[in-house]
Amino acid sequence: MDFQTYLEEKLLARSAEGRCKLQKNGQRDFCIFEGPQNRAQGREITAWKRGAIDRSKWQTRENLWRYSKEICIGLEAWWAALEQKDINGEVFYKSACKPNQAKGVALGRLDPGSCQIEIKKLKWNSLQHQVQLNTWQKNHRYLGICMDIVSMILEHFQMYSSGTRDSNVLKRQNPCNALYKSLEEWGGAEVAQGVLEGWYTDNNQKQKSSIGFLMTGTDLYEVISDLFYDDDKGDRGVSCEFSRASGLENNQEQGEYELRLSTGLNLGKCDQQGSLCGVIGQNPHNGDRNLPGRTGYFQEPTAGNQNNSSQQKPAQVSTERISQAGPDNITEYLRNQDPTGSTVATNSTMETYGPSPWGKMVGGVASILGGIGSAYGIYRIFRKRRVTRSTSSKQPGIISRIKYQSS
């Protein structure tokens, strides 16, 4: 099963009505889950929500959503590199690819080597430089769905700059429950439950089988964080767990999702060596709003390019040259790589989920992250509103633990 099929048949498996939740509080006036009846009814897919993130004067949800495209392309490629094995009736997975390695192979930047991916089975790598996504195209629509989910994860877990994250701030804000609420608003309770219980796992659990020692491997959240910070530099020891309240209501569990930080906690650190975190942290008011990370550039459609968006040529950004560029000239360097010289206008409407933990963020790709202390156990933040979780044994989008065979 490829990643797009997983999104369609597992995560977005919907109720008998077959319709997604109306997205009244977002900027979309259509359901991204459902395709139009004909090409003429196709709609351009843009960010589901707009506005500044965390009271920032420059980082916006639209910007974060655009950068999520590259992460989703990498996520699909990493998924495609998983090798499935059935041992004694249990499914195990082993991959020869790291997330950014898989993405590089999928985008033709790296020689495959030991990272073998059937490129022809990928659906999103060809959309890397697609200016517009349209609901008429199924692969466009599901890429947009992935971008919605990933951008929510990046926002709530504070992966939207090159700055240092504080584990104490994460504990207080409980991003797990905040993410659940955003996903529930976006796609309904079942979809939200599918992400929280399928994309986050407890990485400390170890199991054995007949072939030897098997350790619970990475989960989709860790893959996303690696695609943001770079391979082996993303978050570790971060998971979400449903905390049950006493009693049942209408045969459904009541409670909320809690952030669990293990004793092996490591929050991703941005080393600025051409990683997405180093580029996304720049202030778009300085002309960096359409910085590409390592994908090329993002350009909003204009009257002159709507009909030939697929013909846009990407800016070839050298990560080696980026790493050698100083903080004062990297913006100019990247701008020179963009043959259009265009910038992307975004809506500056202030729309936040809660109080700011950082205040005014400091951008710039030369920031050096400080150390982050370990945290232990479960940290709770109880809110007035509880989560209602279905107790059905077959839930959409619940992925069994992804395990790697130890070498």
N, C-alpha and C positions, 0 to 999 in steps of 0.2 A: 504494500500500500504506500503510495507516494504521499508527500505531506499535504498537497492540495486535497487529495481524496480523504485523508484523515480529517481535515477541517470540514469537508462537506458531509461525510458519512458518519463521523463520530462526534466531533465537537459541536457541530451545528445541527445535529439530529434533533428535530423539533417536535412539538406537540402535534396532536391530530389536526389542528387547524392549519399547520404547515406555513404559518406566517411568523415573521420575527416581531419582536416587540416594537411598537411605534417609538421612534426616537425623537420625542417631543422636545427634549432639552438640548439636543445637538443642533448643528447648523444644517444637517441634511433633512430634506423633506421627502425622502424615499428610503426604502429598505434595501440595504446593500446585500442582504442575503439572497434576494430574489432577482433573477434576471428579467429584463423587459421582454415583451412578446415579439418585438421586432426591432430592427436596427434603429429606426426612426425614434423609438422611445428610449434609446440609450441615453444615459446621463453621465456627465463627467464626475469622477470620484475625487473628492477633496477631503481634507481632514474633517473628521466627525465633529470635533470641538475646536473652537478657536480661542484666542486670547493669550495673555501672558501667563507664564508658568511661575508659580510661587512668588507672585508680586514682582517678578523681574521686569525691568524696563526694556529688555531686549529679547530674552529667550521666549519663544512662542510655541504653542502646540502645533501650529502649521509647520514650523521649522523642524520640530522633533518628528513629526509624522513623515516628512520628506526623507529624513535620514533613516527612518525605520525601513525604507525600501531596501537598502543595502543589507540590513540585518536579516530581513525576511528572505532575501535571495540566498544569503549564507545559511540560514536555518534550513531552507529546503534542500540545499546541496549537502549539508551535514547529514540530514535525515536520509538522503538517498545513498549515502556511503555506509549506512549501518548494515551489517550482515546479520541476518537472523538465523538462529540455531534453536532447534527444538530438542531439548534434553530431558528425557523422562517426563514428557508432557508439559514441560515448562519452557517458555520462550526466553531466550537470552539474546543479547545484542552485543556485537563487537564492531568497532569501527577503526579503520586504518587512517582516518583523517581527523585532524583537529578542525575546529569550526572555520577559522580564517583560511586554513589550507584548502578546505573543501570549497569555500567561496572563491578563492583564487583560481582553482581548477575550473569551476563552473563558469567563471567570467573570462577564461582564457589567459589569465595573468601568470599562472604557474604551470609547469609541467607536472603531469599527474604523479609520476614516480610510483610510490606505494599507495597513493590516494586515488583509487580507481572509482570513477563515477560514470554512470551511463548518462552522458550529457543529453542525449536525445530524449530522455525521460523527464528532464527538467522543464518546467513550464514558465518560470519567472526570470531566468537568467537573460533571456532575450529582451526583457522589458527594462533593463538597467537604465537605458537612456530614453525611454519612452516618456515624452513630455506629459501626455494626458493618459489617465486610466479611465476606461469607460465601462459602464455596467453591461453593455451589450456583449463584451468579450468575457467569457467565463474566467479565464486565467487572470484578466485584469481585476475582476471582481474579488477573487479569492486572495490575490496579492493585497488588494485594499483592505480586506478583512484582517489579514495578518498584520498589516501596518497599523490598523486600529488597535489591535491587541498589544502589539509590541510597544507602540508609543505610550499606551496607558501604563505598561510595566515600567518603562523608562522614567515616566513622570513620577509615579508613586514611590519608586525606589531610588529617586533622586539621581538618575543617570542621565543628566542633561547638561553637564559642563565638565571641564577638566578639574574642577575643584574637589576638595576633600569632603567626603561624607562622614558623618558622625554617627556611630552606632547607637549612642544614647538618643539622638534625635529620631532615628528610625524606630527605636523602641517606643518612644513616646507617641509617635504618630501612627504606629501600627499600619504600615503600608499594605499588609495583606487584606485587612478588612476594607481599607479605602479602595483597593483595587477591585475587590468583590463588588462594592457598591457601584463603581464606574462600569464594570462589566455587566452587572445586572441592569443598569439603566440602558446600556447599549444593546444587549442581546437577550436579556432575561435571566432568570435565576439558574436555569439548567446549564446555560452556556458559562455563566460565571463560576458555577460549581465545577464544571469540566476543566476550566483553566486552573483554578486554585488547587484542585485535587489531582490534576494530571501533569501540570507543568512544574510542580514543586514536590520534591521528595526528600526524605530524611537520608542524607548521605552517610550517616554513621552506621547504619545497619549493615551487617555482613551475613552472608549466607554461604553454605557449602553445597556442592552437588557431587555427582559421581566423577566428574572430570577434575576436581580439585577445588581450590579456594576461589570463590567468586565474591567480589565486592560490589555493593550497590554503586553504580557509576554516576555519571553526570545526569542532570535533568535539563529540560528545555530552558528553564530560567538561567542556569549556569551557562548554557550555550549562548543565550542572548547576551549575557554579561561579558562573555569572552569575545563575542563579535563587536562589542562596544569598546572594551579595554584592550583586547588582543588575547591571543591564545595563552591559556594558563595564567592570565592576569585578572580574570573576572572574579565575581563573588563566589565564595565557598562557605559552606556551613550556614546558609540562609534557607529557610523553608517556611511554609505556611501550614498551620494545623487548625482543624475545626475544633472549637471548644464547645462542648454541649452544655446547654443550660438544663436545669432540672425539669423533667417532665416532657411530654409530647403535646403538640397542638395539632389537631386534625391529622394524627398519625405522622406528623412530620417533626423532625428534630429542630429545636430552637437553640440558637447560640451565635457565635461569631468566629471568624477566622483570626488567628493570632500569629504574630511573627515569632518564629523560633530561631534563636541564634545558638549554634552549637559551640562546644569548646574549641572546635577547630575553625572558628570564624575568621574569615579573611574577606574584607571588602576590597573590591577592585581598585587598583591604583593606575593612574594614567601616566605613562612614561613619555608621552608626547612624540614618540617615534613613528609618526605617520598614522597612528591609530585614530579611529573614528572619534574617540573621546577628546583627543587633542585638537581636532578641527572643529567639532561641534561647540567647543567651549569658547570660541571667538565671538566677539560682539558683532552681530549683523549690522548694527548701525554704523560700523566702520567700513561697511561695504562687503561684509562676509556672509550676507544672508543666504547666498546660494552656494556656499562652500560645499564641495562634494564629498568630503571624507576621502575614500579611495575608489570612488565610483565614476568620476567624471563630474558633470555638473547637472543641477536641476534648473530648468528654465520654465517659467510659466508661459502658457500659450499666448501668442499675440496674433493680430490679424495676419501678420506675415508668415507665421510658422504653423498655423493650425493644420494645414493640409499636408505638411511634409514633416510632421513631428518625428516620424520613424526614421527620417533621414538625417536627424541631427547627429553630428559627429562628436564623440565624447572628448573632453579635455583629458589628455594623458598626463596624469599626475604621478610623478616619481616619488615614492615614499622615501627613497634615499635623499633626494634633494630637499624634501620637506624636513627631514631630520636634521639637515645641515643648515636650514634656514633659521635665522634669528627671529625673535618675537616681533621685531619691527618690520621685517621684510617678507614674512610668510604670506601676509595678506596680499601684498602686491604680486608676489610670485604666483599665487593661486589665481588671482584675477587675470594675470597674463595668460594663464593656461586656458581660460574660457574664451573661445573664439567669438562669442556673441557679446561679451562684455556687459551682459544684462544683470539686473538685480531683481529680486523677487519681492513684491510688495505683500505685506501681511497685515491682517487685522490686529490692531493693538488693543482691542477691548480687554479690560482686566477681568479675568474670571479665574478664581482660585478655589481650591478645595478646602483650605483651612489656613491657619496662621502660618506665617513664614518662619522656618527654622534658621534661615541663613541671612535674612535681610537682603541687602544688595549684594549680588554675586559678583565676583571678580573674574573676568574672562582672561583670555590670553593663553597661548599654547606653551608658554615657558614656565607655567606654574609647577612647583614641585610638591608632591603630596607628602604630608606627614604620616607618621605611623598611626595605625588604628588599633586600639586595644581589643582584646578578645572579650566576648560577653558570653554569659552562661544561661542555659535554661530557657524557659518560656517567659516571655514578657507580654503582659496583657494590658489592653486599654479598653475598658468597657464603655460602650456607647449606648445611647438610649434605644437605638434601633437594633433589633436582633436579626440575624440571618435565619431564614427558614430553609432547611436542607432536606431534600428528598432522601428517604432511606431505601429506595429501590436498589437492588443489587446490580442492575445494569444501567449505569448512568452514561450519558453522552460525553465523550471527550475524556474519560478517565483512562489514562495510559497506565498499564502495569509498569512497575519500576523498570527503568532501563538499566540493564546490568552489563558490565564489561568483564570479560574473562581476563583474569590477571595473567600476565606473561610469566 
